[in-house]
């Protein structure tokens, strides 16, 4: 009995020190979580050290799998794409990036100082607070509604903000500039409502010829 008790105690101490090695498979949920964290970390490193998308980086500094609650118009404003002269000039869709006001036609100009969009203005920020300004504007629901109205106005009235070819243009503009063919609305539909009738008349007249053009213009007066 005594020998058996001593042997049992020694076996217990040995098991306590060395332990028993068990090889258990990790559950799928744990592996998915590990892979997701690794992917997010790698994505964050690429986002921090990237050369492109810096305008969005100043607003969304941390990557996430949850989409930002931005409308189409908010995305256009944040990325500086859309009916802005600075964007059109970059892709040779207009001869100049200067607005009819005389300033560079970028999103900041149209949202803060352009007299054509006075009813949709925000308070102009200082240079050092510009990144915080965009973050604040895009996170506010009422501001996003105002942005949608602004983009819609610029899309429907882009000819009002453009300078004629013989006016003062950007310093590096080409005097022999010939704009690339594109739709009259920069490829953007108004966010609400249909295309204005005057624009429909213009498009049809370009396609169907001068005879039908006269007919459509006469019809627009009735």
C-alpha positions as CSV (number, residue, x, y, z in Angstrom):
1,X,0.0,0.0,0.0
2,X,2.8,2.4,1.0
3,X,4.7,1.6,-2.2
4,X,1.7,2.1,-4.3
5,X,0.9,5.5,-2.7
6,X,4.5,6.7,-3.2
7,X,4.5,5.6,-6.8
8,X,1.2,7.5,-7.4
9,X,2.6,10.7,-5.8
10,X,5.7,10.5,-8.0
11,X,3.7,10.0,-11.1
12,X,1.5,13.0,-10.2
13,X,4.5,15.2,-9.6
14,X,6.0,14.2,-12.9
15,X,2.8,14.9,-14.8
16,X,2.5,18.3,-13.1
17,X,6.1,19.2,-14.1
18,X,6.1,17.9,-17.7
19,X,2.4,18.0,-18.5
20,X,0.6,16.2,-21.3
21,X,1.0,17.6,-24.8
22,X,-2.4,17.8,-26.6
23,X,-2.6,18.9,-30.3
24,X,-6.0,20.5,-30.8
25,X,-7.2,22.1,-34.0
26,X,-8.1,25.8,-33.8
27,X,-11.7,26.6,-34.5
28,X,-12.5,28.3,-37.8
29,X,-13.7,31.4,-36.1
30,X,-10.3,31.9,-34.5
31,X,-8.5,31.4,-37.8
32,X,-10.8,33.9,-39.5
33,X,-10.1,36.4,-36.8
34,X,-6.3,35.9,-37.1
35,X,-6.4,36.3,-40.9
36,X,-8.6,39.4,-40.7
37,X,-6.3,41.1,-38.2
38,X,-3.3,40.3,-40.3
39,X,-5.0,41.6,-43.4
40,X,-6.0,44.8,-41.6
41,X,-2.5,45.4,-40.3
42,X,-1.0,44.9,-43.8
43,X,-3.6,47.2,-45.3
44,X,-2.9,49.8,-42.7
45,X,0.8,49.7,-43.4
46,X,0.2,50.2,-47.2
47,X,-2.3,53.0,-46.5
48,X,0.2,54.8,-44.2
49,X,3.1,54.6,-46.6
50,X,1.2,55.1,-49.9
51,X,1.7,57.9,-52.4
52,X,-1.8,58.1,-53.7
53,X,-5.1,58.8,-52.1
54,X,-3.6,61.3,-49.7
55,X,-6.7,63.5,-49.7
56,X,-8.8,60.7,-48.4
57,X,-6.0,59.7,-46.0
58,X,-6.3,63.0,-44.3
59,X,-9.9,62.3,-43.6
60,X,-9.9,58.5,-43.1
61,X,-6.6,57.7,-41.5
62,X,-7.5,54.2,-40.2
63,X,-8.6,51.4,-42.5
64,X,-11.7,49.5,-41.6
65,X,-14.0,46.9,-43.2
66,X,-17.0,49.1,-42.4
67,X,-17.8,51.4,-45.3
68,X,-18.0,55.1,-44.7
69,X,-21.6,56.5,-44.7
70,X,-20.9,58.8,-47.6
71,X,-23.3,59.5,-50.5
72,X,-22.1,59.6,-54.1
73,X,-21.8,63.4,-53.9
74,X,-19.7,63.2,-50.7
75,X,-17.3,60.8,-52.4
76,X,-17.0,63.1,-55.4
77,X,-16.2,66.0,-53.1
78,X,-13.7,64.1,-50.9
79,X,-11.8,62.7,-54.0
80,X,-12.0,66.0,-55.9
81,X,-13.6,64.1,-58.8
82,X,-16.6,65.3,-60.7
83,X,-17.8,68.7,-62.0
84,X,-14.8,70.6,-60.7
85,X,-12.6,72.6,-63.1
86,X,-9.5,71.4,-61.4
87,X,-10.5,67.8,-62.2
88,X,-11.6,68.6,-65.7
89,X,-8.4,70.4,-66.5
90,X,-6.3,67.5,-65.1
91,X,-7.8,65.1,-67.6
92,X,-7.9,67.6,-70.4
93,X,-11.6,68.0,-70.4
94,X,-11.4,71.8,-70.1
95,X,-8.8,74.3,-71.2
96,X,-8.3,75.9,-67.8
97,X,-8.7,75.1,-64.1
98,X,-9.7,78.7,-63.3
99,X,-13.3,79.4,-62.3
100,X,-15.3,82.3,-63.7
101,X,-14.7,84.0,-60.4
102,X,-11.0,84.1,-61.2
103,X,-9.8,81.5,-58.6
104,X,-8.8,77.9,-59.0
105,X,-11.9,75.8,-59.4
106,X,-11.3,73.1,-56.8
107,X,-13.7,71.7,-54.2
108,X,-12.5,74.1,-51.5
109,X,-13.2,77.1,-53.7
110,X,-16.7,76.0,-54.6
111,X,-17.7,75.1,-51.0
112,X,-16.3,78.3,-49.4
113,X,-15.7,81.3,-51.8
114,X,-17.2,80.9,-55.3
115,X,-20.0,83.5,-55.7
116,X,-21.8,81.1,-58.0
117,X,-22.4,78.6,-55.1
118,X,-23.0,81.2,-52.4
119,X,-26.1,79.5,-51.1
120,X,-24.2,76.2,-50.4
121,X,-21.1,77.7,-48.7
122,X,-19.4,76.5,-45.6
123,X,-17.0,78.5,-43.4
124,X,-13.6,78.6,-45.0
125,X,-10.9,77.0,-42.8
126,X,-7.3,78.0,-42.3
127,X,-4.7,76.1,-44.2
128,X,-3.6,74.0,-41.2
129,X,-7.2,73.1,-40.3
130,X,-8.2,72.0,-43.8
131,X,-8.0,68.2,-43.1
132,X,-10.1,68.6,-40.0
133,X,-12.5,70.7,-42.0
134,X,-13.2,68.0,-44.6
135,X,-13.6,65.4,-41.8
136,X,-16.1,67.6,-40.0
137,X,-18.1,68.4,-43.1
138,X,-18.3,64.8,-44.3
139,X,-19.3,63.5,-40.9
140,X,-22.3,65.9,-40.5
141,X,-25.6,64.8,-42.0
142,X,-26.8,68.4,-42.8
143,X,-23.5,69.2,-44.4
144,X,-23.8,66.1,-46.6
145,X,-27.2,67.3,-47.7
146,X,-25.7,70.6,-48.6
147,X,-22.9,68.9,-50.5
148,X,-25.5,66.9,-52.6
149,X,-27.2,70.2,-53.6
150,X,-23.8,71.7,-54.5
151,X,-22.8,68.8,-56.7
152,X,-26.2,68.8,-58.4
153,X,-25.9,72.6,-59.1
154,X,-22.4,72.3,-60.5
155,X,-23.4,69.4,-62.7
156,X,-26.5,71.1,-64.1
157,X,-24.8,74.5,-64.5
158,X,-21.2,73.7,-65.4
159,X,-21.2,76.3,-68.2
160,X,-21.7,79.1,-65.7
161,X,-18.5,78.4,-63.8
162,X,-16.4,77.9,-66.9
163,X,-14.3,80.7,-68.5
164,X,-14.4,81.1,-72.2
165,X,-11.3,79.9,-74.1
166,X,-10.0,83.5,-74.7
167,X,-10.2,84.4,-71.0
168,X,-7.3,84.2,-68.5
169,X,-6.4,80.6,-67.9
170,X,-4.0,78.6,-65.8
171,X,-0.3,79.4,-66.2
172,X,0.5,76.1,-67.8
173,X,-2.5,75.8,-70.1
174,X,-2.0,75.0,-73.8
175,X,-3.1,77.7,-76.2
176,X,-3.9,75.0,-78.8
177,X,-5.9,73.0,-76.3
178,X,-8.7,70.9,-77.8
179,X,-11.0,69.3,-75.1
180,X,-11.6,65.6,-75.2
181,X,-15.1,64.6,-76.3
182,X,-17.3,63.8,-73.3
183,X,-20.9,64.0,-72.3
184,X,-22.3,67.4,-71.5
185,X,-22.7,66.6,-67.8
186,X,-19.1,65.2,-67.2
187,X,-20.6,61.7,-67.0
188,X,-22.5,62.7,-63.9
189,X,-26.3,62.7,-63.5
190,X,-28.1,65.2,-61.3
191,X,-28.6,63.6,-57.9
192,X,-32.3,64.4,-58.0
193,X,-34.7,64.8,-60.8
194,X,-34.2,64.3,-64.6
195,X,-31.9,66.0,-67.0
196,X,-33.0,69.6,-67.6
197,X,-35.1,70.1,-70.8
198,X,-32.6,72.6,-72.2
199,X,-29.9,70.0,-72.0
200,X,-32.1,67.4,-73.6
201,X,-32.7,69.9,-76.5
202,X,-28.9,70.5,-76.8
203,X,-28.1,66.7,-77.0
204,X,-30.9,65.9,-79.5
205,X,-29.9,68.8,-81.7
206,X,-26.3,67.7,-81.8
207,X,-27.4,64.2,-82.9
208,X,-30.3,64.9,-85.2
209,X,-29.0,67.9,-87.2
210,X,-29.8,71.6,-87.7
211,X,-33.3,71.0,-89.1
212,X,-34.6,69.2,-86.0
213,X,-32.7,71.7,-83.9
214,X,-34.8,74.5,-85.1
215,X,-38.0,72.4,-84.4
216,X,-36.9,71.5,-80.9
217,X,-35.9,75.1,-80.0
218,X,-39.3,76.3,-81.2
219,X,-41.0,73.6,-79.2
220,X,-39.3,74.7,-76.0
221,X,-41.1,78.0,-76.0
222,X,-44.5,76.4,-75.8
